[in-house]
């Protein structure tokens, strides 16, 4: 059960809140998150996949003791999936029961009953506007760039005024606006009108020191020597021409895979055999085979010793 907590009163307190949940953030991220919480503004996080954008909403939910409501975006997302729809089967049953009971003639009363909250199916955006035990929820609108501009335009009302309009019921406004985190992998540009309503932060790949801290926090079972070499290798491979550079999520997956294989250090054979945990495209894996693995591994070992 979540235990409600107060909104941080400083940047340092925000850093501590994230760290308490195992999220190693830099000060720039903690600053913009602190401002979003204090100013009650939505926060748009952009960056490559696997850099920890979604995780921020999750750790906020745990750290603040608030319910997490997630809207996973995809191409073709519509209001019925994001906001609300009517329970048409229930409405049809009510109509038939009214006809059987001889009260179908009271059309006005029947219509009022059919389009009431009794038959309203609430989706994530509408759920986020409802009062919640422990305070306003965390609303995660994940991978917004997968939707189209029409859906973005609808979001303007939600983000600007914390409300949605349902034609049959009217406008539903939140008594306390949700804490909104939007993420984008930047497969397309988000419209300026939506960006203006948000604070913004680019979540990039961490430097070696922070990535090592993340690895120690999230995969403490990895031997110290192996952890340093894994981070150094990932840092080196990101500089190569790849279709998709590995994110922090892949670093953690790879380290966990190596631990399962009882590895205590990297060698060319184990790197080649486990690249599928780090790279997700065959062309990238193929490009890193053979002498390239040895070259990057030498760089990584030298960096890990430094």
C-alpha positions as CSV (number, residue, x, y, z in Angstrom):
1,X,0.0,0.0,0.0
2,X,1.3,3.5,-0.9
3,X,2.0,5.8,1.9
4,X,1.3,9.5,1.0
5,X,4.3,11.8,1.2
6,X,4.7,15.6,0.8
7,X,5.8,17.2,-2.4
8,X,9.6,18.0,-2.1
9,X,10.4,21.5,-0.9
10,X,13.8,21.7,-2.6
11,X,15.9,20.4,-5.4
12,X,18.0,18.4,-2.9
13,X,14.9,16.9,-1.5
14,X,13.8,15.9,-5.0
15,X,17.1,14.2,-5.6
16,X,16.8,12.4,-2.3
17,X,13.2,11.2,-3.2
18,X,14.4,9.8,-6.5
19,X,17.5,8.2,-4.9
20,X,15.4,6.6,-2.2
21,X,13.6,4.7,-5.0
22,X,16.8,3.7,-6.7
23,X,16.7,6.3,-9.4
24,X,20.0,8.0,-10.0
25,X,19.3,11.4,-11.5
26,X,21.5,14.4,-12.3
27,X,20.8,17.8,-10.8
28,X,19.3,19.2,-14.0
29,X,16.6,16.5,-14.1
30,X,15.9,17.0,-10.4
31,X,15.6,20.7,-10.9
32,X,13.0,20.5,-13.7
33,X,11.1,17.8,-11.8
34,X,11.0,19.9,-8.7
35,X,9.7,22.9,-10.6
36,X,7.0,20.8,-12.3
37,X,5.8,19.6,-8.9
38,X,5.9,23.0,-7.3
39,X,4.4,24.9,-10.2
40,X,1.9,22.1,-11.0
41,X,2.9,22.0,-14.6
42,X,3.1,18.9,-16.9
43,X,6.6,17.7,-17.6
44,X,7.5,16.5,-21.1
45,X,10.5,14.2,-21.1
46,X,12.1,13.5,-24.5
47,X,15.1,11.2,-25.2
48,X,16.1,7.9,-26.8
49,X,14.3,4.7,-25.8
50,X,15.7,3.1,-22.7
51,X,17.1,6.2,-21.0
52,X,14.7,6.1,-18.0
53,X,11.9,8.5,-18.9
54,X,9.0,6.2,-18.0
55,X,10.8,5.1,-14.8
56,X,10.6,8.7,-13.5
57,X,6.8,8.5,-13.2
58,X,7.0,5.1,-11.5
59,X,9.5,6.3,-8.8
60,X,7.4,9.4,-8.3
61,X,4.4,7.3,-7.7
62,X,6.3,5.2,-5.1
63,X,8.1,8.2,-3.6
64,X,5.0,10.4,-3.2
65,X,2.6,7.5,-2.4
66,X,0.4,8.5,-5.3
67,X,-1.5,6.2,-7.6
68,X,0.1,5.8,-11.0
69,X,-2.3,6.0,-14.0
70,X,-0.6,5.1,-17.3
71,X,-1.8,5.9,-20.8
72,X,0.3,3.9,-23.2
73,X,0.1,5.7,-26.5
74,X,0.0,4.1,-29.9
75,X,-0.9,4.9,-33.5
76,X,-4.7,5.2,-33.8
77,X,-5.3,6.0,-30.1
78,X,-8.8,7.5,-29.8
79,X,-11.0,9.0,-27.1
80,X,-12.7,5.7,-26.4
81,X,-9.4,4.2,-25.3
82,X,-7.9,7.3,-23.7
83,X,-10.8,9.1,-22.0
84,X,-14.2,7.3,-21.9
85,X,-16.7,5.3,-23.7
86,X,-20.3,4.2,-23.0
87,X,-21.2,0.8,-21.9
88,X,-23.3,0.1,-25.0
89,X,-24.3,-3.4,-23.9
90,X,-25.5,-2.2,-20.6
91,X,-27.4,0.6,-22.3
92,X,-29.1,-1.8,-24.7
93,X,-30.1,-4.0,-21.8
94,X,-31.6,-1.1,-19.9
95,X,-33.6,-0.1,-23.0
96,X,-35.0,-3.6,-23.4
97,X,-35.9,-3.8,-19.7
98,X,-37.6,-0.5,-20.0
99,X,-39.6,-1.7,-22.9
100,X,-40.5,-4.9,-21.1
101,X,-41.6,-2.9,-18.1
102,X,-43.7,-0.5,-20.2
103,X,-41.7,2.6,-19.2
104,X,-40.0,3.2,-22.5
105,X,-42.5,6.0,-23.2
106,X,-40.7,8.2,-20.6
107,X,-38.0,8.9,-23.1
108,X,-36.5,11.9,-21.4
109,X,-36.0,10.0,-18.1
110,X,-34.6,7.0,-19.9
111,X,-32.1,9.1,-21.9
112,X,-31.0,10.8,-18.7
113,X,-30.4,7.4,-17.1
114,X,-28.6,5.9,-20.1
115,X,-26.1,8.8,-20.3
116,X,-25.2,8.9,-16.7
117,X,-22.1,7.8,-14.8
118,X,-23.7,4.5,-14.2
119,X,-22.9,3.5,-17.9
120,X,-19.7,5.5,-18.2
121,X,-16.6,3.5,-18.8
122,X,-13.7,5.6,-17.5
123,X,-10.3,5.4,-19.3
124,X,-7.0,6.7,-18.0
125,X,-7.4,10.4,-18.7
126,X,-10.8,10.5,-17.0
127,X,-9.6,8.4,-14.1
128,X,-6.8,10.8,-13.5
129,X,-9.2,13.7,-13.0
130,X,-11.1,11.9,-10.2
131,X,-10.3,12.5,-6.5
132,X,-7.8,9.9,-5.3
133,X,-6.9,8.6,-1.8
134,X,-3.6,10.1,-0.9
135,X,-3.7,13.0,-3.3
136,X,-3.7,13.7,-7.0
137,X,-2.4,10.8,-9.0
138,X,0.6,10.6,-11.3
139,X,-0.6,10.6,-14.9
140,X,1.9,9.0,-17.2
141,X,1.2,9.7,-20.9
142,X,3.8,7.4,-22.4
143,X,5.4,7.6,-25.9
144,X,3.2,10.5,-27.0
145,X,5.0,10.6,-30.3
146,X,3.3,7.4,-31.4
147,X,-0.1,9.2,-31.6
148,X,-1.3,11.7,-34.2
149,X,-1.7,15.5,-34.0
150,X,-5.5,15.2,-33.6
151,X,-5.0,13.4,-30.2
152,X,-2.4,16.0,-29.2
153,X,-4.9,18.8,-29.9
154,X,-7.4,17.0,-27.6
155,X,-4.8,16.9,-24.8
156,X,-4.5,20.6,-24.8
157,X,-7.7,20.9,-22.7
158,X,-6.5,18.2,-20.3
159,X,-3.1,19.8,-19.8
160,X,-4.2,23.4,-19.7
161,X,-7.3,23.1,-17.5
162,X,-7.2,19.6,-16.0
163,X,-10.6,18.9,-17.5
164,X,-12.4,17.0,-20.3
165,X,-15.7,17.6,-21.9
166,X,-18.1,14.8,-22.4
167,X,-21.0,16.0,-24.6
168,X,-23.7,13.9,-22.8
169,X,-22.5,15.0,-19.3
170,X,-20.7,18.3,-19.7
171,X,-17.3,19.3,-18.5
172,X,-15.5,17.3,-15.8
173,X,-12.8,19.2,-14.0
174,X,-10.3,17.8,-11.5
175,X,-10.5,19.3,-8.0
176,X,-6.7,18.8,-7.8
177,X,-4.8,18.5,-11.1
178,X,-2.9,15.3,-11.6
179,X,0.9,15.3,-11.7
180,X,1.5,14.8,-15.4
181,X,4.5,13.2,-17.0
182,X,4.6,12.9,-20.8
183,X,7.4,11.0,-22.6
184,X,8.5,10.9,-26.2
185,X,11.1,9.0,-28.0
186,X,11.1,11.8,-30.6
187,X,10.1,9.6,-33.6
188,X,8.3,12.8,-34.6
189,X,8.1,16.3,-33.3
190,X,5.5,17.2,-30.7
191,X,3.5,20.2,-31.6
192,X,4.6,23.6,-30.2
193,X,1.1,24.3,-28.7
194,X,1.4,21.2,-26.5
195,X,5.1,21.9,-25.6
196,X,4.2,25.4,-24.4
197,X,2.0,23.9,-21.7
198,X,4.8,21.8,-20.3
199,X,8.1,22.1,-18.7
200,X,10.7,20.3,-20.8
201,X,13.7,18.1,-20.3
202,X,15.9,16.0,-22.6
203,X,16.9,12.7,-20.9
204,X,20.1,11.7,-22.5
205,X,22.5,8.8,-22.0
206,X,24.3,9.1,-18.6
207,X,28.0,9.6,-18.4
208,X,30.1,6.7,-17.1
209,X,30.1,7.7,-13.5
210,X,26.3,8.0,-13.3
211,X,25.7,4.9,-15.4
212,X,27.9,3.0,-13.0
213,X,25.9,4.4,-10.0
214,X,22.7,3.3,-11.7
215,X,24.1,-0.2,-12.3
216,X,25.2,-0.5,-8.7
217,X,21.7,0.6,-7.5
218,X,19.7,-1.6,-9.9
219,X,21.9,-4.6,-10.2
220,X,23.9,-4.7,-7.0
221,X,24.6,-8.4,-7.5
222,X,27.1,-7.6,-10.4
223,X,30.7,-7.9,-9.2
224,X,32.5,-4.5,-9.0
225,X,35.0,-5.3,-11.7
226,X,32.3,-6.6,-14.1
227,X,30.1,-3.6,-13.5
228,X,33.0,-1.2,-14.4
229,X,33.8,-3.1,-17.5
230,X,30.1,-3.3,-18.6
231,X,29.7,0.4,-18.2
232,X,32.9,1.2,-20.0
233,X,32.0,-1.2,-22.9
234,X,28.5,0.4,-23.3
235,X,30.0,3.9,-23.2
236,X,32.4,2.9,-26.0
237,X,29.8,1.1,-28.1
238,X,27.5,4.1,-28.1
239,X,30.2,6.0,-30.0
240,X,29.9,3.6,-32.9
241,X,27.6,3.9,-35.9
242,X,24.6,1.9,-34.8
243,X,21.0,1.7,-35.8
244,X,20.0,1.8,-32.2
245,X,22.5,2.5,-29.4
246,X,21.9,0.7,-26.2
247,X,20.1,2.6,-23.5
248,X,20.4,2.2,-19.7
249,X,17.7,-0.5,-19.7
250,X,19.9,-2.6,-22.0
251,X,23.0,-2.0,-19.8
252,X,21.0,-3.4,-16.9
253,X,19.7,-6.3,-18.9
254,X,23.2,-7.2,-20.1
255,X,24.7,-6.9,-16.6
256,X,22.0,-9.2,-15.3
257,X,22.5,-11.7,-18.1
258,X,26.3,-11.8,-17.4
259,X,25.6,-12.3,-13.7
260,X,23.4,-15.3,-14.6
261,X,26.4,-16.7,-16.5
262,X,28.6,-16.3,-13.4
263,X,30.8,-13.9,-15.2
264,X,33.2,-11.8,-13.1
265,X,34.9,-10.0,-16.0
266,X,34.4,-9.5,-19.8
267,X,36.2,-11.5,-22.4
268,X,35.7,-11.5,-26.2
269,X,33.8,-14.8,-26.2
270,X,31.2,-13.9,-23.6
271,X,30.7,-10.5,-25.1
272,X,30.0,-12.0,-28.5
273,X,27.7,-14.6,-27.1
274,X,25.6,-12.1,-25.1
275,X,25.4,-9.1,-27.5
276,X,21.7,-9.9,-28.1
277,X,21.0,-8.6,-24.5
278,X,22.6,-5.3,-25.4
279,X,21.9,-4.7,-29.1
280,X,18.4,-5.3,-30.6
281,X,19.2,-5.2,-34.3
282,X,21.0,-8.0,-36.2
283,X,22.9,-5.5,-38.4
284,X,24.3,-3.9,-35.2
285,X,25.2,-7.2,-33.7
286,X,26.9,-8.3,-36.9
287,X,28.9,-5.0,-37.1
288,X,30.3,-5.6,-33.6
289,X,31.5,-9.1,-34.1
290,X,35.0,-10.3,-34.6
291,X,37.9,-7.9,-34.2
292,X,35.6,-5.0,-33.4
293,X,34.6,-6.7,-30.1
294,X,38.2,-7.1,-29.2
295,X,39.0,-3.5,-30.0
296,X,36.1,-2.1,-27.9
297,X,36.8,-4.5,-25.1
298,X,40.4,-3.3,-24.9
299,X,39.1,0.3,-24.7
300,X,36.6,-0.7,-22.0
301,X,39.2,-2.5,-19.9
302,X,41.5,0.5,-20.1
303,X,38.8,2.9,-19.2
304,X,37.6,0.7,-16.3
305,X,41.1,0.7,-14.9
306,X,41.4,4.4,-15.2
